[in-house]
Amino acid sequence: MNLDRKQIEQLVISVAKTELIPRFNDVKRHYKSDGSIVTEADHIVQKKLLEAFESLCPETVLLGEEMTTEQQQALFDSGQSLWCLDPVDGTSNFAAGVPYFSVSLALIDKGEIVFGLVYDPIHDECFTAIKGQGAWLNDQPLKLENTEVSLKRSIALIDFKRLPDMMATRLVTDIPYGSQRSLGSIAIELCWIAAGRGHIYLHAKQHLWDYAAAQLILLEAGGFARTLEDEPVYAHTMSPRSTLAAVNKVLFKEWQQYLKNDN
């Protein structure tokens, strides 16, 4: 499939600037059955991009976070090439006025993620990747340098809320890293690792639309990521996946070994 990276970037950026930014911290919201927040912006961005991709790429379908579980599974099982969209990754931040949220879009073709885009409209940063061709940040090649940082001195981006109790307890009683952050947007966090703005990452339960684009960006930038079970992060399934990641192989192995010792 031929991809026009710039055309897709411009489309997503345009929708985000016209539909997300004007609603930032000034939007109606409600809570889904799992307790997560959804806003009118989630629905509007999904609707606008669905309409745009129906015209731009009629041979693909769009699977969005705000569809029903039944709709998502039916599209996923169809075997068609599909765009996987999180219209607002970090919705609770968006609704509360915290300036860390993004639009995340991935293209899944023949069981592989072949394109990823994460746009942060507050900071006007667009991260993209094409499988086998590299990653970019605002048109500049995104490539991790061989940063020599030990686990003990690393900056960690960790979501504690979904970790197993024993693992979370050990991380705060036997701290293995230098300092820790949690930004509230899975896609931005993984992209920040890809940009070297953090060194290690951990999340125990991510949905496909949360991680699909950003994990490709991280891998194409030269980072390393696996699940807690030491499997590739992406598997052709709608089931949630865990992710542990690092900016280089040596640090990844050190981080992975620390977490294995928790078992």
N, C-alpha and C positions, 0 to 999 in steps of 0.2 A: 504494500500500500504506500503510495506517495504521500508524504506529509509536507505541508507548507507551514513550517514552524512559526514564521512571522505572522502569517494570517491568523493562526489559532491564538497566538499571543495577543494580537490586537483585538480580537473578538472578546476574549476573556477580560482583558484590561478595560475595554469600553463598557462592558456590562457591569463590572465591579465599580467603576467610577461613577456610573450613572444611577445604579440601583443600590449599591451597598453604602457608599460614603454618605449620601444624604440621609440615610436611616441610622447611622452609627449613634448608638446610645439614645435613640429616640424612636423606638419601635415597639409595636405590640408583640407580646410573646405568650406562649403557653407551654405546658410541660407534657412530654410524651410519657407513655406508660413506664418506660425505664427510668424516668426522673430527669432525663436530659431536656434542655430547652430547645424549642423551635420558634422561629420568628417569621414574620411575613416576608422578611428579606430572603430567608432560605427558599421559600416557595417562589418568590418572584425571580430570583437569580436562576433557579432551576428551570422555570418556565421559559425565560428569555433564551437561555443556552440551548434548551431542547428545541425551540423553534429555529434557532440559528443553525444548529447542526443537522436538522432535518433538511434544510436547504443546502448547506455547505457539503455535507457528507451523507447523502441519502442511502448509501450502502451500509451505514452503521446505525446502531441504536444507542440510546443514552440510558444508563442505569444511574438513578440519582438517589441520594440518601433519603430524600423525603418521599419516595415511593413506598407503597406497602411492601411488606416482606414477600408476599405472594408475587407481586409484580417484579420485584428484584430477582427472585429466584427463577421466574419464568424467562426473563431476559437473559440471565446468566446461563441458563441451560439451553438456550436457543442455538448456540453454536455460532451466532453471528459475531462479527467484530463489534465491540461496544466501547463507548465512552463511559468511564466510571467517574461520577461527579460527587464531590462534597461542596455544595454551594457556599456554605460558610463553615469552615473548619475552625472551631473555637467560638461557637455561638454564644456560650455564656460570657466570654470576654466581650464579644460584640455587643450583647445586650446591656452589659454593665458599664460600657465605656472604657474597657481596658484595650489599648491599641495593639493587640496581637491576635489577628485572625486572618484567614486566607481563603481563597478559592482554590480547590484542588481538583485536577482533572487528569485522568490517565486513559490511554487507549490500550485496550486488550484485544489482541489479534492472534488467532490460532493458539489460544492458551498461554500467550506470553504478553507481558507488559512491554510495549514497544515505544511508548511516548509518555512523558510525564510533564506536568506544568503545575507549579504552585505560585500563585500571585498574592503578594502581601500589599493591599492597596494603601495602607497607612504610610508605609515606607517606600511605596512605589518600586518594589523589588519583584522581579519576575524570574523565577528559577525554572529552567526547562532541561529536558534530557531526551535524547533519542537513543534507543538501545544500540550499542555498538558504535555510536558516533560521538559520545561525550555529553557533557553537561555545560550549561551556561547560566550566568546571572546577568540579567539586563544586557544580553548580547556579548558579554565578555566570557571567555572560556573559564569554566569552574573546575579547578584541579587542585586536590589537596596536596600540599607540600609534605615531605616526609618529616613531620613534626616529631621531634624526640621528646616526648613527655611521658613520665611514668604515671601509673595509675594513681599513686599517692598525691601527685600534683595536678591531676586532671580536673577539668570542669565537667560536671555530670549534669545531664538533663534527664530527670527521672520523674515518672508519674507514680507516686506511692499508692494512690487510691486503689489500684487494681492488682497490686502485687500480693502474692501469698503472704500471710501474716508473718511467718518465720523469716522470710526473706526481707520484708520491710523492717522488721525489728532489728535484724542483724545490720542492715545498712545504716541505722541510726545509732547503734551501740558499738559497732566495730567499723567505723567510717573508713572506707578504702580510698576515697578521692579527696581532692583538695577543697572543692566547694560544689554546691548543688543548686540547680535552678529547676523551675517548672513553669513553662510559658502558657500552657493551656491550649496550644494548637499543635497537634501531632505533626502536621505537615510542615509547619514553620520550624519546629524543633529538629526534625530530620534534615531539613534544608540548612539549618544553621550548623549542624554537624558537618554537612557537605561543604560549607563555607569556612570551616575551621573556627567557628564561634563557640564551640564547645568541643569536648574531646570524646566523651562516652555518652551512651544513651540507653534507656531501659523503659519499656512499657509492656505490660503483660496481656493486654487485651485490646487489639485494634481491629476495627472493621475494614473491609476492603477499600472503601472510599477514603478512609483515614490515611492509609499508608501507601496505596498503590503508586501514586505519582512520585511521592517524596523518596521512597526507598529506591526507585530507579535513578533518581537524581543523585542520591548518595552513592550508589554503586558506580554510576558513570563518572562521578567526580573522583573516584579512587578510594572510597571508604569501604568498610566491611560491616556486614549485618547478617545475623542468623536469628532463628528463634531460640527460646530457652531450651528447646529439645534438640538444638543443633541441626535444624533443617533450614532450607532456604525460606526467607520471609514470605515470599509469594508462593502460594500453591493455588491451583485452580479450584478454589472453594470459596463459598460465602461465609464460612465459619471464621470467627475472630482468630487473629494470630498475635503472638508475642514478638517483640523485637528487642535484641540487644545489639548495639552497634558501637563502632569506634572509628577514629580517623585513620588508623593504620593497623596493619596486621599484628604487630608486636603488642600494641596496647589492647587490641581486640582479644588476643589470646589471654592476656593477663586479666582482663575484665571477665572474660568467659570462665576462666579457672576460678576466680573468686566466687562467682555465682554458682558454679558447680559444687563447690565445697559447702554450699548451703544445703545441699540435698542429703 
